[in-house]
Amino acid sequence: MNKLLLICMSVLVGGAIIGGLVVVGGPQHARLAQQDSQRLSDLRTLHTHLMCLGHPRKPLPQALADDSYCPGTRSGLRDVLTQGDPATGAPYAYHRLSDTAFEVCATLALDPAEARKAAFDQDTIALRANDTLCFIGDRAGFVN
Amino acid sequence: MAQRDELSIFVRDALAAGKSRAEITAALTHAGWRSAEVQDALNGWDEMPFSPPIPRPVATVSARDFFTYALTFCVLILGAFNLVVVLQALVDVVFATGDGGSDRSIRWGVAVLIVTGPMYLWLTLRERRKLARDPALYRSAIRKWMIYIGLLLAALTMLGDSIATIYALLTGDLTAQFVLKALVVLVVAGGIFAYYLRDLREEAPS
């Protein structure tokens, strides 16, 4: 009887371990997911920098590296600009669409649709191709 | 058995002086001792007529037992708690309400289970073998205490679980998801309770 209980509990523990690993994925998957969340957070920093809310409006910079564009900008910005993509180190893609509209993009390792679904700011996120995610912004709608 | 020292010493002296058990019982009853207490005190000494009286084995307390059983106990509690966490997170995933935070708790729980699961199994099987070889271990007071504390915690957990379920029923929150999660707690706590209860029963021959 007790042996049976012990076996049942061992099976339950084994099941929980296997089930848990199937749901969250292995170490490789976790590493990629971590990179993707780093990319999202970097893009958010860039987006905030480019929106530059609360400051007088001026035309968007020609290049991302111009960090004088928005004075008093967030402290993490310099890291994002120097380190670039967490896996490749390449700078993030910045598309200047007009004097006020822009998008900053990154190529994700995992499904960007999932990442977008889990994000709190979904309406500033657009998907390009099937592995690229962009944060879009337009200063035109803002008064200053 | 006889923790009451005066009584125990009296019984020993009386036996040594050659009094019969019936005489001792009569004398102690006259003095106001209850029959269970008298029986306990007499049981502390072997029936065989021998002078001085032969003591029967009593419960033992050893630091090594404390190490083994406290370790087993902690591993069990840690493992059981995280087993519940992982299983409940899996229930959330099945019902598609899991968020980013549940991945983290599943990873942590799985890490704990990978360590504590085999560890508990090894400690328990090792203890079984030792008990089979040396039944004197059944008299370990620490072993008894740890088992009873485990039973108490398991019982309290099941109690809280049923209260939460009834409360959810009354507030109208009793969804299938909730029932499954409550069931997870019940199965884990109930399993531990049943296991240690059988453990106590099995050793009955003392």
Interface residues (C-beta under 8 A of the other chain):
Chain A: M1 N2 L5 L6 C8 M9 S10 L12 V13 G14 A16 I17 G19 G20 L21 V23 V24 A30 A33 A118
Chain B: G79 L83 V86 L87 A89 L90 V93 G98 D99 G100 D103 I106 R107 G109 V110 L113 I114 G117 L121 T124 V187 V188 G191 A194 Y195 R198 D199 E202
